[in-house]
Amino acid sequence: MGPRDVLGDHSVSRVETLSAGILRLACIDSEAPPLFNLADDHGNRRGYEPEAAELVASVLGLRIEWTYLDWDDMLPAVRDHRVDAVWCGQGIIPERQAVVNFTDPYAVFDETVLVRKGDPARSPEDLVGYKVAAIEGSANMKLAVTFEGAEPVAFNGADVFGEMLAALRNGEVDAMVDDDVVTVPLGEEPAYDVAFTHPTGNRWGIGVAKDNPFLLAELNAALATVVADGRLERVWTKWMPHLPYPLAAEVAV
């Protein structure tokens, strides 16, 4: 028997979480396809992240409950045990590793700079004098601050992605940086152009409280299972067929 014991017709999870049988995950409530969309009236969402999370939870015999928070409140919520983990576009960077521990990656993305339609910028050198939006404390911001002559503008909040897009559309900023999975498709829309993509190989993980190594180990084991049996790759291809699947060599069983 593993983390889930099967008794008759019932599955009983042996993974300890804040509420028995439930994996409470933090994320923002935002429209950021194909990663996720806004929650419906029942608090559920569709997209790569929710479906990947359901896969991992199913291996552990757990049911997911999403807790929607501001971006800058997610890691403190994990640290303070208000939620079990954060599964929400968290690049594994030292600043975040100081607050929580991360699993092996469930995604790897590069980062893309988005500008308004018709803007000629196509390289970092073209961003001199530009106001460049990025999420505060993120891997995207770590890239934005390297653009010599540009002015990084930090964003936060419950719908940080939507707020950055609105600021770009209305001219409050001249460009924004985010992962290619959400920005490259926007280049096909009338309001935006893709300036360039930087090959950062930004690895995303599930953030778990530092004093909960058991849950971290169980999540890693479940993640390795769905990588090894091909289920995570099928979910990746369903939602992001334009991006090559990066995880076959990333997570060892």
C-alpha positions as a Markdown table, in Angstrom:
| # | Residue | x | y | z |
|---|---|---|---|---|
| 1 | Met | 0.0 | 0.0 | 0.0 |
| 2 | Gly | 1.1 | 3.6 | -0.7 |
| 3 | Pro | -0.2 | 7.0 | 0.2 |
| 4 | Arg | -3.7 | 5.7 | -0.7 |
| 5 | Asp | -5.1 | 2.5 | 0.8 |
| 6 | Val | -8.0 | 0.9 | -1.0 |
| 7 | Leu | -10.7 | -0.5 | 1.3 |
| 8 | Gly | -13.5 | -2.1 | -0.6 |
| 9 | Asp | -15.0 | 0.5 | -2.9 |
| 10 | His | -13.4 | 3.4 | -1.0 |
| 11 | Ser | -10.0 | 5.1 | -1.2 |
| 12 | Val | -8.5 | 6.5 | 2.0 |
| 13 | Ser | -5.6 | 8.9 | 1.7 |
| 14 | Arg | -2.8 | 8.5 | 4.2 |
| 15 | Val | -1.2 | 11.8 | 3.3 |
| 16 | Glu | -1.5 | 14.3 | 6.1 |
| 17 | Thr | -3.0 | 17.7 | 5.1 |
| 18 | Leu | -4.7 | 20.5 | 6.9 |
| 19 | Ser | -8.1 | 18.8 | 6.4 |
| 20 | Ala | -8.3 | 15.1 | 6.0 |
| 21 | Gly | -8.6 | 14.0 | 2.4 |
| 22 | Ile | -8.3 | 17.5 | 1.0 |
| 23 | Leu | -5.3 | 19.2 | -0.6 |
| 24 | Arg | -5.8 | 23.0 | -0.2 |
| 25 | Leu | -3.9 | 24.9 | -2.9 |
| 26 | Ala | -3.3 | 28.6 | -3.2 |
| 27 | Cys | -3.5 | 30.5 | -6.5 |
| 28 | Ile | -4.7 | 33.8 | -7.8 |
| 29 | Asp | -8.1 | 34.1 | -9.5 |
| 30 | Ser | -7.1 | 35.3 | -12.9 |
| 31 | Glu | -7.7 | 34.7 | -16.6 |
| 32 | Ala | -4.4 | 33.4 | -17.9 |
| 33 | Pro | -5.0 | 30.7 | -20.5 |
| 34 | Pro | -3.8 | 28.0 | -21.2 |
| 35 | Leu | -2.6 | 27.9 | -17.6 |
| 36 | Phe | -6.0 | 28.6 | -15.9 |
| 37 | Asn | -9.1 | 30.7 | -16.3 |
| 38 | Leu | -11.3 | 32.5 | -13.8 |
| 39 | Ala | -13.0 | 30.3 | -11.3 |
| 40 | Asp | -16.6 | 29.4 | -11.9 |
| 41 | Asp | -19.4 | 29.8 | -9.3 |
| 42 | His | -18.1 | 26.6 | -7.6 |
| 43 | Gly | -14.5 | 27.7 | -7.4 |
| 44 | Asn | -13.3 | 25.4 | -10.1 |
| 45 | Arg | -11.1 | 26.3 | -13.1 |
| 46 | Arg | -9.9 | 24.7 | -16.3 |
| 47 | Gly | -6.3 | 24.8 | -17.7 |
| 48 | Tyr | -3.0 | 23.1 | -17.5 |
| 49 | Glu | -2.3 | 23.9 | -13.8 |
| 50 | Pro | -5.7 | 22.8 | -12.4 |
| 51 | Glu | -5.6 | 19.6 | -14.5 |
| 52 | Ala | -2.0 | 18.8 | -13.6 |
| 53 | Ala | -2.9 | 19.4 | -9.9 |
| 54 | Glu | -5.8 | 17.0 | -10.2 |
| 55 | Leu | -3.5 | 14.3 | -11.6 |
| 56 | Val | -1.1 | 14.6 | -8.7 |
| 57 | Ala | -3.9 | 14.8 | -6.1 |
| 58 | Ser | -5.5 | 11.7 | -7.6 |
| 59 | Val | -2.3 | 9.7 | -7.1 |
| 60 | Leu | -2.4 | 10.7 | -3.4 |
| 61 | Gly | -6.1 | 10.0 | -3.0 |
| 62 | Leu | -6.8 | 13.7 | -2.2 |
| 63 | Arg | -9.5 | 16.1 | -3.4 |
| 64 | Ile | -8.4 | 19.6 | -4.3 |
| 65 | Glu | -9.8 | 22.8 | -2.8 |
| 66 | Trp | -8.5 | 26.1 | -4.3 |
| 67 | Thr | -8.0 | 29.1 | -2.1 |
| 68 | Tyr | -7.8 | 32.3 | -4.1 |
| 69 | Leu | -5.4 | 34.9 | -2.8 |
| 70 | Asp | -3.4 | 38.0 | -3.8 |
| 71 | Trp | -0.1 | 37.1 | -5.5 |
| 72 | Asp | 2.0 | 38.3 | -2.6 |
| 73 | Asp | -0.1 | 36.5 | 0.0 |
| 74 | Met | 0.3 | 33.0 | -1.5 |
| 75 | Leu | 3.7 | 32.1 | -0.1 |
| 76 | Pro | 3.0 | 33.5 | 3.4 |
| 77 | Ala | -0.3 | 31.4 | 3.4 |
| 78 | Val | 1.8 | 28.3 | 2.8 |
| 79 | Arg | 4.4 | 29.3 | 5.4 |
| 80 | Asp | 1.6 | 30.0 | 8.0 |
| 81 | His | -0.3 | 26.8 | 7.2 |
| 82 | Arg | -3.4 | 28.5 | 5.9 |
| 83 | Val | -3.1 | 26.3 | 2.9 |
| 84 | Asp | -1.2 | 23.1 | 2.2 |
| 85 | Ala | 0.7 | 24.3 | -0.8 |
| 86 | Val | 0.8 | 26.9 | -3.6 |
| 87 | Trp | 0.4 | 25.7 | -7.2 |
| 88 | Cys | 0.3 | 28.9 | -9.2 |
| 89 | Gly | 3.1 | 29.7 | -11.7 |
| 90 | Gln | 5.8 | 29.8 | -9.1 |
| 91 | Gly | 9.2 | 29.9 | -10.7 |
| 92 | Ile | 11.8 | 28.2 | -8.4 |
| 93 | Ile | 14.0 | 31.2 | -7.5 |
| 94 | Pro | 16.1 | 31.8 | -4.4 |
| 95 | Glu | 13.8 | 34.5 | -3.0 |
| 96 | Arg | 10.9 | 32.1 | -2.9 |
| 97 | Gln | 13.0 | 29.2 | -1.7 |
| 98 | Ala | 13.8 | 31.3 | 1.4 |
| 99 | Val | 10.1 | 31.1 | 2.3 |
| 100 | Val | 9.0 | 27.6 | 1.1 |
| 101 | Asn | 10.4 | 24.4 | -0.2 |
| 102 | Phe | 9.6 | 23.5 | -3.8 |
| 103 | Thr | 8.9 | 20.2 | -5.5 |
| 104 | Asp | 10.5 | 19.0 | -8.7 |
| 105 | Pro | 9.2 | 21.0 | -11.6 |
| 106 | Tyr | 5.9 | 20.4 | -13.3 |
| 107 | Ala | 6.6 | 22.9 | -16.0 |
| 108 | Val | 9.5 | 24.8 | -17.6 |
| 109 | Phe | 9.0 | 28.0 | -19.6 |
| 110 | Asp | 11.0 | 30.7 | -21.2 |
| 111 | Glu | 10.1 | 34.4 | -20.7 |
| 112 | Thr | 8.6 | 36.7 | -23.3 |
| 113 | Val | 8.4 | 40.5 | -23.6 |
| 114 | Leu | 5.1 | 41.7 | -24.9 |
| 115 | Val | 4.5 | 45.2 | -26.3 |
| 116 | Arg | 1.6 | 47.1 | -27.9 |
| 117 | Lys | 0.7 | 46.3 | -31.5 |
| 118 | Gly | 3.0 | 48.2 | -33.9 |
| 119 | Asp | 5.7 | 48.8 | -31.4 |
| 120 | Pro | 9.1 | 48.2 | -33.1 |
| 121 | Ala | 11.0 | 46.8 | -30.1 |
| 122 | Arg | 12.5 | 43.4 | -30.9 |
| 123 | Ser | 15.4 | 43.1 | -28.5 |
| 124 | Pro | 16.5 | 44.2 | -25.0 |
| 125 | Glu | 18.4 | 47.1 | -26.5 |
| 126 | Asp | 15.2 | 48.5 | -27.9 |
| 127 | Leu | 13.7 | 48.9 | -24.4 |
| 128 | Val | 15.8 | 51.9 | -23.4 |
| 129 | Gly | 13.4 | 54.4 | -21.8 |
| 130 | Tyr | 10.5 | 51.8 | -21.7 |
| 131 | Lys | 8.5 | 51.1 | -18.5 |
| 132 | Val | 8.5 | 47.3 | -18.3 |
| 133 | Ala | 5.9 | 45.6 | -16.1 |
| 134 | Ala | 6.7 | 42.4 | -14.3 |
| 135 | Ile | 5.3 | 40.6 | -11.2 |
| 136 | Glu | 7.1 | 41.8 | -8.1 |
| 137 | Gly | 9.6 | 39.3 | -6.7 |
| 138 | Ser | 9.3 | 37.0 | -9.7 |
| 139 | Ala | 11.6 | 35.4 | -12.2 |
| 140 | Asn | 10.1 | 37.8 | -14.8 |
| 141 | Met | 11.2 | 40.7 | -12.7 |
| 142 | Lys | 14.7 | 39.3 | -12.3 |
| 143 | Leu | 14.8 | 39.4 | -16.1 |
| 144 | Ala | 13.2 | 42.8 | -16.4 |
| 145 | Val | 15.9 | 44.5 | -14.2 |
| 146 | Thr | 18.6 | 43.3 | -16.6 |
| 147 | Phe | 17.2 | 45.5 | -19.5 |
| 148 | Glu | 19.7 | 48.4 | -19.4 |
| 149 | Gly | 18.0 | 51.7 | -19.7 |
| 150 | Ala | 14.5 | 50.4 | -19.0 |
| 151 | Glu | 12.4 | 51.1 | -15.9 |
| 152 | Pro | 11.0 | 48.0 | -14.2 |
| 153 | Val | 7.5 | 48.5 | -12.8 |
| 154 | Ala | 6.4 | 45.9 | -10.2 |
| 155 | Phe | 2.8 | 44.6 | -10.1 |
| 156 | Asn | 1.0 | 42.6 | -7.5 |
| 157 | Gly | -2.5 | 41.7 | -6.5 |
| 158 | Ala | -5.3 | 39.3 | -7.0 |
| 159 | Asp | -5.4 | 39.6 | -10.8 |
| 160 | Val | -1.8 | 40.6 | -11.4 |
| 161 | Phe | -1.6 | 39.2 | -15.0 |
| 162 | Gly | -4.8 | 41.0 | -16.0 |
| 163 | Glu | -3.6 | 44.2 | -14.3 |
| 164 | Met | -0.3 | 44.2 | -16.3 |
| 165 | Leu | -2.1 | 43.6 | -19.6 |
| 166 | Ala | -4.5 | 46.5 | -18.8 |
| 167 | Ala | -1.5 | 48.8 | -18.0 |
| 168 | Leu | 0.1 | 47.8 | -21.3 |
| 169 | Arg | -3.0 | 48.5 | -23.3 |
| 170 | Asn | -3.7 | 51.9 | -21.7 |
| 171 | Gly | -0.1 | 53.1 | -21.9 |
| 172 | Glu | 0.8 | 53.1 | -18.3 |
| 173 | Val | 3.7 | 50.8 | -19.2 |
| 174 | Asp | 5.4 | 50.2 | -22.6 |
| 175 | Ala | 6.1 | 46.5 | -22.2 |
| 176 | Met | 5.6 | 43.5 | -19.9 |
| 177 | Val | 7.5 | 40.3 | -19.1 |
| 178 | Asp | 5.8 | 37.0 | -18.4 |
| 179 | Asp | 6.3 | 33.4 | -19.3 |
| 180 | Asp | 6.0 | 32.4 | -22.9 |
| 181 | Val | 3.1 | 30.1 | -22.3 |
| 182 | Val | 0.7 | 33.0 | -21.6 |
| 183 | Thr | 2.4 | 35.9 | -23.6 |
| 184 | Val | 3.2 | 34.3 | -26.9 |
| 185 | Pro | -0.5 | 33.5 | -27.8 |
| 186 | Leu | -1.3 | 37.1 | -27.0 |
| 187 | Gly | 0.9 | 38.2 | -29.9 |
| 188 | Glu | -1.9 | 36.9 | -32.2 |
| 189 | Glu | -4.4 | 39.4 | -30.7 |
| 190 | Pro | -5.0 | 42.8 | -32.2 |
| 191 | Ala | -3.7 | 44.7 | -29.1 |
| 192 | Tyr | -0.2 | 43.2 | -28.8 |
| 193 | Asp | 3.0 | 42.2 | -30.4 |
| 194 | Val | 5.7 | 39.8 | -29.1 |
| 195 | Ala | 8.9 | 41.7 | -28.9 |
| 196 | Phe | 11.2 | 38.7 | -28.1 |
| 197 | Thr | 11.6 | 35.6 | -26.0 |
| 198 | His | 14.5 | 35.1 | -23.7 |
| 199 | Pro | 15.5 | 31.4 | -23.1 |
| 200 | Thr | 15.5 | 31.4 | -19.3 |
| 201 | Gly | 14.3 | 27.8 | -18.7 |
| 202 | Asn | 12.1 | 29.0 | -15.8 |
| 203 | Arg | 11.3 | 25.9 | -13.7 |
| 204 | Trp | 7.9 | 26.0 | -11.9 |
| 205 | Gly | 7.3 | 24.0 | -8.7 |
| 206 | Ile | 4.7 | 23.4 | -6.0 |
| 207 | Gly | 5.6 | 25.4 | -2.9 |
| 208 | Val | 5.3 | 23.6 | 0.5 |
| 209 | Ala | 5.9 | 24.8 | 4.0 |
| 210 | Lys | 9.5 | 24.2 | 5.1 |
| 211 | Asp | 8.3 | 22.3 | 8.2 |
| 212 | Asn | 6.3 | 19.8 | 6.1 |
| 213 | Pro | 8.9 | 17.5 | 4.4 |
| 214 | Phe | 6.5 | 14.6 | 4.4 |
| 215 | Leu | 4.0 | 16.4 | 2.1 |
| 216 | Leu | 6.9 | 17.6 | -0.1 |
| 217 | Ala | 8.1 | 14.0 | -0.5 |
| 218 | Glu | 4.6 | 12.7 | -1.3 |
| 219 | Leu | 4.0 | 15.4 | -3.9 |
| 220 | Asn | 7.3 | 14.7 | -5.5 |
| 221 | Ala | 6.6 | 11.0 | -5.6 |
| 222 | Ala | 3.1 | 11.6 | -7.1 |
| 223 | Leu | 4.6 | 14.0 | -9.7 |
| 224 | Ala | 7.2 | 11.5 | -10.7 |
| 225 | Thr | 4.5 | 8.9 | -11.2 |
| 226 | Val | 2.4 | 11.0 | -13.6 |
| 227 | Val | 5.6 | 12.0 | -15.5 |
| 228 | Ala | 6.8 | 8.4 | -15.8 |
| 229 | Asp | 3.4 | 7.0 | -17.0 |
| 230 | Gly | 2.9 | 9.8 | -19.5 |
| 231 | Arg | -0.2 | 11.3 | -18.0 |
| 232 | Leu | 1.3 | 14.7 | -17.4 |
| 233 | Glu | 2.7 | 14.9 | -20.9 |
| 234 | Arg | -0.8 | 14.2 | -22.3 |
| 235 | Val | -2.2 | 17.1 | -20.2 |
| 236 | Trp | 0.6 | 19.3 | -21.4 |
| 237 | Thr | -0.1 | 18.5 | -25.0 |
| 238 | Lys | -3.8 | 19.0 | -24.5 |
| 239 | Trp | -3.4 | 22.6 | -23.3 |
| 240 | Met | -0.1 | 23.7 | -24.8 |
| 241 | Pro | 0.4 | 21.8 | -28.1 |
| 242 | His | 2.6 | 24.6 | -29.4 |
| 243 | Leu | 5.2 | 24.1 | -26.7 |
| 244 | Pro | 7.6 | 21.1 | -26.5 |
| 245 | Tyr | 7.1 | 19.0 | -23.4 |
| 246 | Pro | 10.2 | 19.6 | -21.2 |
| 247 | Leu | 9.9 | 17.2 | -18.3 |
| 248 | Ala | 10.9 | 13.7 | -19.5 |
| 249 | Ala | 14.4 | 14.3 | -18.3 |
| 250 | Glu | 13.5 | 16.7 | -15.4 |
| 251 | Val | 11.9 | 14.4 | -12.9 |
| 252 | Ala | 13.4 | 11.1 | -11.9 |
| 253 | Val | 11.2 | 8.3 | -10.7 |
